[in-house]
């Protein structure tokens, strides 16, 4: 065997070991999502809320959400609804006012995007005579479970400062794209979010269905104007040792893109924002995690690095497949990990999506989405690759919504 081949095989074993360690870690963490302790709501309504709805030309969907929010199981005098009419050219503001919400119109073409709209709204909110204990954020296409504010009130009273609610889909069976989204969310809710909540690790924010303590916002400032403002704010919190937490017992539904083109445009924005935030914060989060011995910060750094990790795994796999054709070189056993651990974690990894859907009581036809996931994943690869080289892009791409589904239809 030549020296060159020995070097290549050594690199392959090192690479396989790294992939094996990371994959095994993620699988073991995910197993914590197999168990769910229902958290009882023990506090009566106490906190006041400013409910913010981010909207850009959302006249088709804004009314059902406002009507939905007005019917929440929470004292109506303890929350107000504000619609951020951000650079709207339709009648979103008029519809919002007609349905009893505060329509706050913003026109600034130099600072476009949801993050800037929220920052502007918060500045206006702090200037109002009426102050609120917490801010809740939704997108205009959302629908909200009736107990949402009660759950958020309870978590705030128990000391949480940043809370993410369960994210679900309004239209999971509209197309193979929406079903792929839905399966991804069902799996993530259970095996990523709930799992980390059970272990005391930080949760990720999903851009909607989140609640933030007002004092924290005033202390930190919003400061999240990237294409993924949710990831940026969550990372800034984790960097300071403030871990976002998870509320599995209350849901928010949103509308997923139906066709592949709209889906890829949306996911490209997500990935560009992810790379941008990762490039700016991963170093400090990793450093703080190491110096302070905080596993939660290291886990957050792992999440920031994940898209790059996927690209590296894909590239190296193609490289080594092109170099070697011996089947034994491609087996998972070619790592420093014990073979039994590698094979066991691999088997569990493939079982987890089925377990997640079963535990979340997903309809039987939802399992078809698991078969679609490999194809959906393949559409992610060019997005991740292209986004890496265009991560400095800050041009917001709006996802259009047109289906005025009402909460009664979801509940049925």
N, C-alpha and C positions, 0 to 999 in steps of 0.2 A: 504494500500500500504506500503510495507516495505521501510525502510530507504535506503537500497541498491538500490531498484528500483527507488526511488526518485532521488538519486544521478545520476544513469545512465540516467534517463530522463532529468535531468538538464544538464548533459554533452552533451546529444544529441541535446538539444535546443541550447546550446552554440555553438556546432559544426555546426549545421544547420544554425545558424545566421552568423557565420564566412563565411561559404560557400556562403550563400545568399548575404552577403555584397560584397564579392570579385566578384561573378558572376554578380551581378547588376552593380558594377563599370565597369567591362569589357564590359558589354552590352551597357551601356551608352556611354562609350568611343567609341565603335564600331559604334554607330549611327552617329558619326561625319564623318564617311566614306561614308555616303549616299550622301554627297555633294562634288562636285569637281569644283574648280575654275581653269580653264586652265591658266597656268602661261606662259605668253608671253616671248619669247626670245628677249631681247631688246639690247643686247650687241653684237657687231661684234667680230669675232675671234681675241682674244688678247693673251690668255694664251697658253703656250707651255706644251706639255704632254709627259711623258714617259709611254708608254702603255706596261704593263707587262703581260705576259701570263705564268701561272704556268703549267708546263708540265712534266709528268713522263710517258715515253713510249706511246706517243700520236701520233705516225706516221699516224694512220688511220684517225684522225680528225683535225690535226693541219693546213693543207693547206687551207681548206675552211674558217677557221677563219682569217688567215692572209690575204687572198684575200679579204674577207669581210671588214677587218679593213682598207685596202689600198683604199677602195672606200667610206670611210666616207665623209660626207658633211662638210669637214673642210680642211683648207689649209694644203697640204701634208708636207710642210716644217716646220710646227708647231708641229708635233708629230713624234716620232720614236717608232718602235715596237721591243720589246725585248722578246724573248722566254727563260724562265728559264728552261733549260733542266736538270732537277734534277735527278741525278742518273739514267739516261736513258741507256738502253742496246740495244735500237733499233736505227733507223736512223731519229729520231725526229729532231736532230740538222741539219743534211744535208738537210732535206726537208725545214726546217725553212729558212736556208740560200738561198736555191734555189728560195724561194718565196719572198726574199727581206727583211727578218727580221734579227735582230741581234740574233744569237744563243749563249747563255751564258751557258756553260756547267759546272755543279757542280757535284763533286763526293765526298760524305761524308756519309759513311754508319753509322757513329755514331750519326749523327743528321739528321734523316729522317723525312720528312713531309713538307707540304706546308709552314708552318710558318717559318721554318728554311730556306727554299729556298728563300722566300721573304726577310728575314733579310739579307741573303748573297747577294742577288741581289741589295738591297738598298745600302749596303756598297760599292759595286762596282759602283753603279750609282753616288753616291756622289763624288767618286774619278775621274769621267770623267770630261774633260774640258767643255763639253756641259752640262749645267744645265737646269732643267725644272721647270715650275711653279707648276706642280701637277703631281701626279702619278695615273694612272688608272690601275685597276687589273681585269683580266679575267681568267677563266679556259679554257683549251685547247678545250673543247667540245662545247664552246659557239658560238653563233652568235649574232651580234650586230645591233641594228637599226641605220640607216644612220645618224640620227641627234644627236647621243650620245655625241660626243665631243662638239657640239654647245651648247647643254643643260648644260653640265658640265662647260663649259667656262662661260656661263651666270650666273650660280649659284655662281661660284667662284667670278666673278666680283661683285655680289650682297652681298658678305660677307660670304658665306658658306665655311666651311673648310673641312667637311667630308660629302659626298653625296652618297646615294645609289640609283641606278636605279631600274626600275621595272623588276622583275624576272618572266620569263615565261618558258614554257616547249616546247622543240622541238618536243617531241613525246607523246603528251597527250593521244592518242588513241591506243597506242601499246598493252596495257594490262590493267587489272583492277588496277594494281599497279601504272602504270604511270598516269592513269586517277585520282586515289586517290591523288597522288602527285599534279597533276595539279589543282584540285579543292581546295586543301589546299592552294596552292600558290595564286590562283585567289582570294580566300577569304581573305587571309592574306594581300595581296597587297592592297586590298580595305578597309577592315574593321579593320586592325591593322596599317599598314604603313601609308596609306593616312589619316586615322582617326587621328593618332597621329601627323602627319605633320600639319593637319588643326588646331589642338589644341596647337601647339607649343611644343609638347612633343618630347623627343628623339626617333629617329627611330633606328631599329636594322640593322646591316649589314649582308648581305647574302653570303659573301665569294667571290662573283664575281659581276661584274658590279658596282664597287664602285670607287670613286674618292677621293683622299686625297691631300690636299695642301702640297707641299714639305716642306715648312717652319715648318709646324706642325710636320711632320715626323722627321725633324731634331731636333726640340725642344724636342719631347717626346721620340724619338727612336721608332723603331717598337715594340720590346719587346713582341711580340705575337707569341709564339712558341708552344702553346697547340694544342690539336686536333681540337679545334674550334678557330682558330686564329682570325676570324672575330668578334666573340663575345668578345674575350679578348681585342682586340684593341678598339672596340666600348665602352666597359665598362671602360677602362682606360680613354677614352675621356670624357665620362659622369662624371666620378669621378672628373674630373678637371673642369667640367662645360661647356664642349664643346659638344654640342648636334649634333650627325649625323642627317642629313636631308634627305628628300625623293624627288625623281624626278619621278613623275608618267607619264611623257610625253615622256619617252624614254625607250626602252626595251632591255633586254638581254635574250636570250633563251639558256637553257642548256638541256642536255640529262638526263632523269631520268632512274633509273634502271628498267628493264622490269620484272624480276622475284623477288619473295618474299625473297629468300636467299640473293641476292645482296642488295636488299633494306634494309633488317634488319641489314646487316653488315655495310652499310653506316650510318643508323640511330643510331646504337650502338656507332659508333665513335662520332657522333654528341652529343649523350647523355653523354658519358664519358667526353667529352670535356666540356659540359655544367655544369655538376656537379663539375668538377675541377675548372672552372672559378668562378662558384657561391661560392664555398667554400673559395676561396681566396679573392673575391672582394665584396661579398654581404654586409659584415659588414661595410666596409668603405663607400660604396655607400649609404647605409641606414643611417649611421651616418651623412654624409654630407647633405643628403636630409633633415633630421630632424633639424640639427643645422642651416642650411642655409635657411630652409623653401622653398626648391625647389621640387615642385611636380614632375618634370621630373625625378629627381634622385630617388624618391620614386617609380615612375612607372617603372624605370629600375630595381630597386631591386625586384619589383613584378615579372618582367619577368625572372630574375635570379632564383627566388624561384618557378616558375611555375611547373617544373617537379616534385619537391618535393610535391607541393600542390596537383597535380594530384594523386600521390601515396597515400598521406594522405587521400584524399577524397575517393579513391577506397577502401583502407583498412578499414576506419571507416564505410563506407557504408556496406561492407560485415559484419563487426562486429555487427552493429546495426540490420542488416537484420537477422542475426543469432540469435540475442537476442529477437527481438520483431517481432510479426507477425501481430499486429494491423495495419490496413491500415492508420489510422489517424496519426500514429507515423511517417509515411514516407512521409506525405504531406509537400509541401514547406511552408505551413502556420505555421509550428511549428518553427518559428523564431521570433526574436525581430522586424523584419521589418514589415511594414504594408502589409497586405495580397494583396491589390490591386497592390502594387509595385512589389511584388514577382511574381504574376501571369502575370502582364504586361511585366516585363523584361524577364520572361521565354518564353512568346509567341514571343516577339521580337527576342530573342536568336535563336529560331528555324526558324524564317523567314529570318534572316540575310544572310545565305548562298545562298538562292534563289535570294535575292536582289543583293548580290555581283555579282553573275554570270550574272544577267540581266543587271546590270550597266556596267559590263565589256564586254558586247556584246559577251558572250560565245556562241558557236553553241549549238543548242538544245540538241544534243547527249551528251554534256558536263554535263547536269543536272543529268544524270545517276550516275555520280560520287558522288552526294550527298547521294544517296541511299547506296553507297559503303563505305562511311565514317565511319559508326559505326564498320564495320568489320576491316577497316584500323586502327581505333583507338584501337581495341582489340589487334592488333599486336604490338602496341606501349607499352602496359602494361608490358610484359615480358622484353622488351628492357630497359624500364625505371628502372625496378626492378634490373635487372642484372647489368646495367651500374652504379647504385648507389654503388654497392659493388666492382666494378672494375674501379672506377673513377681515380685511380692512374696510370692506363695503359696509356702509351704514345706511343704505337706502332701504326704507321700510317697504315691504310688499304686503299689501292688504289682502286677506283672504275673504272673499265675498260670501255672504250668507243670505239665503233667500227662503228658507223653510220656516214658517211661523208655527212651529210645533208648540202645543201648550202642555202644561204640566199634567193635565188630566190624561192626555194621550200617553205620556210616559208611564204614569201610574197604572194604566190599563195593560 
